[in-house]
Each structure stands twice: as C-alpha cells, then as structure tokens.
Amino acid sequence: MTGLKRTALIYDFDGTLAGGNLQEQSFIPDIGMSREAFWAEVKDRTREHDADEILVYMHLMLEKAAEARITVSLDALRRHGEQAQLFPGLADRSWFKRVDAHAAGLGLALEHYIVSSGIDEMIRGCPISDVFRNVFASKFIYKDGQAA
C-alpha cells in the first residue's frame, strides 16, 4: 500500500450494517421483553429523568437482565453479537471487497471503522468484526467478569 493515500470509511452499525439494533436480535427476547416494550421504557425513563438515552438503555439492559437472572458478561454480549442480521453483501464480505478494490483503483488505502452508540462487545462479536480497523462504541464496565 505504499504510495496510497490513507482513507477511512466510517459506519454506524445498528440499522446501517445490521437490521435494527443488535440488542433486539437475542438480548431483549432473552430478558423476556418485546423490542417495543424495551424501547418504550427507555424513552419514558429518558424523559422522566432528563437523562442520556444511551446510558438509560445500557442501565435498563443490566437491570432487566438481573431481574431475569441472566449474566451479562463480555463473552455473553459477544455471543449476542454473533446473531447480527447483517444486510446483504456484508456476511460474504463482497461489499468490502468491491469498495476496497474501487478505493485502490483511486489510489486510496481504505480502512473501515465503526462509530456507534451500540454495544462494543456485541459489535465485536459479529461475524465481520475483523474487517474493521477499530470500533468506537459504548462499553460496559466489568467487575468479576460481569457487567456492573
């Protein structure tokens, strides 16, 4: 890649590379909630407390998982990411091959990144996570192997 101009293509994840939010694929059903009920509760709490919606949904994930006696760990969240319903052309990596080849033809060394308000651990668990040079997303804090 000597002589090529370093260039970044930056993606959101939820709704951009995968349909819906990753939490909706398996996490929310596992805690016994519907997608609609979960996000309605997030919206209500956000308004009630004049809070940040991202922090509210992450807190609600932990709260509801604890009520359902489900462990939220790095490995568990990555397994949820494996369930990502990727849009066509992503799982087979044909999108990345085409866009990389096009960029190289233009003299660009293309790097792919994620910038998302989604869950880092879930994104890193998805089948195409190795395509991205880095992921910048929301992360949990872990204590004794569990999200705290």
C-alpha positions in Angstrom: 0.0 0.0 0.0 3.0 2.2 -0.3 2.1 5.5 -2.1 -1.6 5.1 -1.5 -3.5 7.8 0.4 -4.8 6.5 3.8 -8.6 6.9 3.8 -11.3 5.9 6.3 -14.8 4.7 5.7 -16.8 5.1 8.9 -20.0 3.2 9.6 -22.6 3.2 12.2 -23.7 -0.3 13.0 -27.3 -0.7 14.2 -29.6 -0.1 11.3 -26.7 0.6 8.9 -24.8 -2.7 8.7 -27.4 -4.8 10.5 -31.2 -4.6 10.6 -32.5 -3.0 13.8 -30.4 -2.8 16.9 -28.2 -5.7 18.0 -29.9 -5.9 21.4 -33.1 -6.7 19.6 -31.8 -9.9 18.0 -31.4 -12.0 21.1 -30.7 -10.0 24.2 -34.1 -8.3 24.6 -36.0 -11.5 23.9 -33.8 -13.3 26.4 -34.7 -10.9 29.2 -38.4 -11.6 28.4 -39.3 -8.3 26.8 -40.5 -7.2 23.4 -38.5 -4.8 21.4 -41.4 -2.3 21.6 -41.7 -2.6 25.4 -38.0 -2.2 26.0 -37.5 0.9 23.9 -40.8 2.5 25.3 -39.4 2.1 28.8 -36.1 3.6 27.7 -37.9 6.6 26.2 -40.1 7.0 29.3 -37.1 6.9 31.7 -35.1 9.2 29.5 -37.9 11.8 29.6 -38.6 11.3 33.3 -35.0 11.8 34.4 -33.9 14.1 31.6 -31.2 11.6 31.0 -29.0 10.4 28.1 -30.8 7.7 26.1 -27.7 5.6 25.6 -26.9 5.5 29.3 -30.6 4.7 30.1 -30.8 1.8 27.6 -27.5 0.3 28.9 -28.7 0.6 32.5 -32.0 -1.0 31.6 -30.2 -3.9 29.9 -28.4 -4.6 33.2 -31.5 -4.1 35.3 -33.7 -6.3 33.3 -31.0 -9.0 32.9 -30.6 -9.1 36.7 -34.3 -9.5 37.1 -34.3 -12.3 34.6 -31.2 -13.9 36.3 -29.2 -13.6 33.2 -25.5 -12.9 33.4 -24.2 -10.0 31.4 -20.5 -10.7 30.6 -18.1 -9.8 27.9 -18.4 -13.3 26.4 -22.2 -13.3 26.6 -22.5 -10.0 24.9 -20.1 -11.2 22.1 -22.3 -14.3 21.6 -25.3 -12.0 21.2 -23.3 -10.1 18.5 -22.9 -13.4 16.6 -26.7 -13.2 16.0 -26.4 -10.0 13.9 -28.7 -9.9 11.0 -26.3 -8.3 8.5 -27.5 -6.7 5.3 -26.8 -8.5 2.0 -23.2 -8.2 0.8 -21.7 -8.0 4.3 -21.6 -11.5 5.7 -19.9 -12.8 2.4 -17.7 -9.7 2.5 -18.5 -8.8 -1.1 -19.2 -5.2 -0.2 -15.8 -4.8 1.4 -14.0 -6.4 -1.5 -15.8 -4.2 -4.0 -15.3 -1.0 -2.1 -11.6 -1.8 -1.3 -10.9 -2.6 -4.9 -12.6 0.6 -6.1 -10.6 2.7 -3.5 -7.3 1.0 -4.5 -8.1 2.0 -8.1 -8.3 5.6 -7.0 -5.0 5.4 -5.2 -6.6 5.0 -1.7 -5.6 2.7 1.1 -9.1 2.2 2.6 -9.7 1.4 6.3 -13.1 0.6 7.8 -14.2 1.9 11.2 -17.3 1.7 13.4 -18.5 4.7 15.4 -21.7 3.7 17.1 -23.9 4.2 20.2 -24.4 0.5 20.1 -22.7 -2.0 22.4 -19.0 -2.5 21.6 -18.9 -6.1 22.8 -21.8 -7.1 20.6 -20.3 -5.4 17.5 -17.0 -7.1 18.2 -18.9 -10.5 18.3 -20.4 -10.1 14.9 -19.1 -12.2 12.1 -17.5 -9.2 10.2 -15.8 -7.5 13.2 -12.3 -8.4 11.9 -12.9 -6.1 8.8 -12.8 -3.0 11.0 -9.6 -1.4 11.9 -11.2 -0.2 15.1 -14.6 0.0 16.8 -15.7 3.1 18.8 -18.9 2.2 20.7 -20.5 2.1 24.1 -18.9 -0.2 26.6 -19.8 -1.7 29.9 -17.5 -1.7 33.0 -16.8 -5.2 34.3 -16.3 -6.4 37.8 -15.6 -10.1 38.5 -16.3 -10.9 34.8 -19.8 -9.4 34.8 -21.0 -6.0 33.6 -21.5 -3.7 36.5 
